Amino acid sequence: MQPHITVSANERLMRSRATTLGCLLVACALLISGAATDGARAQAAATTAAAKTSAVAPQAVPGFWDPRRRPDRPELSRLSVIRFLTETDYPPFNFTGPDGNPAGFNVDLARALCDEIKVTCTIQMRRFETLVDALTSNRGDAIIASLAVTPELRKRVDFTDPYYRPPARFVSRRDAVIPEVRPEYLEGKKVGVIAGSAHEAYLKAFFTDAELHAYPNDEALRQALRKGEVDFIFGDAIGLAFWINGTDSEGCCAFSGGPFVESRYFGEGVGIAVKKGNDVLRQALNWALFRIWEKGRYTDLWLRYFSVSPF
């Protein structure tokens, strides 16, 4: 699962599909609580899997809002409609539902935000590479499409606070799971990773005694673990969570250790983009995001779509 705006491999990786090594930022922010292969089945698959796993263990839901920093209610009278732009095919975040309408985590979050702000909400699906141009040319008011916050994009648009952050995690075979992963624990171990990715760069910087094996794509990487060619693989935890819980993994594997979120390698997170200088909308969305999280609606939405927590 990877982010964009020139649809490069590195940007796709950062989106992920988006504290130092010793802190593991996400672990400090957790709250207790198989991507579908096509849009029409994504939500149903997530819901079914959630029912199976909820009795096994509580789900971890990321929280990126500090209750001690409650935002003031902004002036909302100038907002009458929010025209959201999203992409066409990125389940479970965005996809076309069985009725032909936009669906997915981002779509439901957009609707919840409009409900909180008490404004009319429209959602238009477009190809991902056209979203920023559509926003800057006033064909929409906000992009909610798992758009990774990057310095390059900040020159063109403004962002809300992050509403999720794609973590990185290790996966091992189920009979070799370890509760914590440190560099010294992987000395001499074979670790698979996507060649040229931010995850590979992270391993080269911090896990210098591991034996790295680079693979060209996710399929090859995951097959290497299933076949026992490597001891661990390291990559985007959201994509790996769906693989672990999906049929392609055949129940072979599970997460080892907790999440890694290092902004230098994995990005600042995923936010909602608005036009440069549109502080009225940006502040309204930030306020609404906090309110949705505070009320527990964000947790409900997360659990609906993510049956195996990537955190």
N, C-alpha and C positions, 0 to 999 in steps of 0.2 A: 504494500500500500504506500504510495509515494506522491509529494506535492509539486506544484507547478509554478511558474507562469510562462516561461518558455518551456515547453514540455520536455525538459531534459531529464536524464535518468536521476541525477542528484536531486532535482526538485521534486520529482515523483516520490523519491525515497523520503524526503523530509516531510512530505505531507502525510505521509502515512496515515500516510495514505490516506510529527512535529511530533550548592550541590556539586558538586564535584563528585568524583568517584566515591569518596568516603562518606558522602551524605545521602546520595540517592534521593533527590528532591521529592519525587512522587511519593515515596514511602512516608515522608514527613507530612503529606497532605491527604492521605487516604481517609475515606469514610467507610464504615462497615455497610455493608449492605450484604462453525464453519460457514464463513461468509456464504450466503446463497449464491449459486452459480448464475442466476439470472434475477432481474429485478422483481419479477412477478412472484417469486418464491422467497425472497429475502426476509421479509417480516415474518412470514409464517414459520420459516425454519428457525429463526431466532427465538420466537415465542415458544415453539415446541421444545427446543433445546433448553431453554430457561426452566421450563417445568421439570425437566429431567434432572437438572443439576442443582436446583434450588434446595432440594432436600439433603444434598451432600455437604455443602459448605456455603457460608455466607459469601455474597459477592462483594468485591472491593470496588467502590465507586470513587472516581477521582473528584477531588474538590479543589477548585482553584480560587475560591473566594474566602477572604478572611472576615469572620463575623464581627471582628472588632473594627473593621473599616467599612461600615455600612454607608453606602452612597446616599446622598440626599436626593429626594425626589426632584427630578428636573422639571422644567417647564415643558409640558406636553401639549399645550393648546395649539401649538403651531403644526402639530402632526395630525393629519387626517387619514393618510394612507401610507403604507410602506410597500414598495414594489421590490420584492425579493427576487434575486437572480440565483439560480442554482444550476448544477450540471445534470446531464441526462442519465449517466450510467456509471454509478460508483456505489453499488450496494455494499453494506446496508445503509450508507449515508444518504444516497440519492438514487432513486430508480423510478421507473414508471410502474405504477400499481396496476392490478388486474382491471381496474375501471378506466385505465388510461390517464389518470391524474398523477401528479407528482407525489412521491411517497419517500419515506426513509427518515433516519434520525435527524438530519438537518432540516428537512421539511417540517417534521413535527415540532422541532424546536422553534422554527420560525413562526409557526402558528401559535405556539405557546407565548412567544414574545409579544405578538400582536394582541393576543388576548389580555396579557398583563398590562400593556400600554393602552388598551381599549381603542384600537384603531383598526381600520379595514386593512386586510393583508392580501396581496396577490403574490403568486409564485410562478415565475417563468423559468422553464428549463431550456438551457442552451449548451452548446459544446463548451467544454471547459476553457479552451484556448481563446474563446470569444468573450468571456465574462468581464474581464477588466475593461476592455474597450467599450463594451455595452454600458458599463457603469459610468465611465468617464464621459461618454456621449449622451448621458441622461436618459438611457433606455431602461434604467432601473435605479433604485435608491440604495440597495445593499446587496452584497454577495454573501451567501451562506452556502459554501460548497467545499468544506474541508480545505480552505485556502491557508497555506502555511504563511506565517508572518516572516518576511525576509527584509533585509535592508533595501534591496532593489525594489520590492513592491511598495515599501513605505514612501518611496519617492513619488509614487503615482496615486496611492490611496491612503486613507487613514484606517486604523483598525480598532475594534473594541478590545477589551480585555480577552485573553484566551478563554475559550470555553471547552477545549480539551487539548491535550498535549500527547502526541504519539510517543510512547516509551519504547525503549529497546529491551529485549530480554533474551536469555539463553533458553534453549529447549534441548532436552536429552531424551533418550529412550526411558520408558517408564520404570525399568528396573535399575536405572542409574541416576535417578533424580537426587539432587542435593539441595538442602534448604537455603544455602547461602553460596554465592559465587564471589570469590575474591581472586585476584591475579595469581596468588601463590597456589590456589586450589587447582588451577588449570595448567600448571607447569607440566610440559610434555604431552598434554592432551591435544587431540586433534579437534580443531574448531572450524566449522564451515561458515562461510560468509559470502555475500554477493560481492563480486569483484568490482572495485572502483566506487563502492558505496561509502557513505558516512559511517556505517557500522564497521566496515573494514578499517577505516582510518582510526576509529576509536580503539579497536582491538590492537592495532599496531602501536598506539600510543600508550596504552595501559596494561595490556595483557601480553607483554613482550616475551614471556617464556612459553606461551602456548604455540602449538604447531598449526599455523593457519592454512586453510585450504579454501581457495577462492573458486566460486561457481558463477556461471553466466546469468542465471535467473533463479527465481524462487522454486520452480519445479525441480531443477537439478539439485538445488541446495537441500530441499526436503527429502528427496529420494536418497541422497547420500546418507542422511541420518537414519532413514528407515532401513537401509541396507547395511548399516554398521560401518560405513566408510569413515565416519567421523564420530567423535564422542558427543559433541555439542554442535548446535548451530546458533547463530546470533543474528537477530534482525528485528524488523518492525513487529512489535508485540501485538498490534491489532490484527494484522494479517495472520500471524502465527496462532493467535487465539482461535480464529475461525478454522484454520487448518487442523489444529489439535482436536477440535470438537466436530469436525466434518468427516465425511466418509473416506476422503482421500488418504487420511493418515492411518486408517484402519486401527485406530486406538493404540498406535505404537508409542506415542510420545507425550511428554508433559513439560510444563515450565520447570526450570531449575532456577532457584534464587529469585530475587525480586526485580523490579523495574529499574532501568537506568534512564535518567533524563538529564542530559548535559546539553544545554542550549548551544554551546560552541559547536557541537557535532550534530545534534538532532533538532535544532531549531528552537525558536521562541514559543512555539505552540501554534494553535489554529484559532483564528479570530474571524469576526464578521467585518468585511471591508465596506467602507462608505466613501463617498467622494471627499477629496481633500478639502478640509475646512468645514465639513458638515458636522460641527460639534453638537448641534441640537439632536440629531439622530444618533450619533455615537454615544452621547451621554444617556439618552433614553434607553438605548439597547443595553448599555452597561448596567443601568439601574434595573431593568427588567431581568437581565441574566441573574443578578444577585437575588432578586425576589423569587425567581423560579427555583433557584438552588435552595434558598432559605425555606421555602414552602415544601420542599421534598419532591417537586415535580421533575426536576432534573434527574434525580435518582431514579424515579419511576421510569422516565424515558430511557435512561441508560440501560437499566435492567431489561427493558423490553427488547432492546436490540443487541445487547452484548451478554450472551449466556455464559461465556467463559471470559472472565475479566482479564484484560491485558495488563492489569496493574497488580 
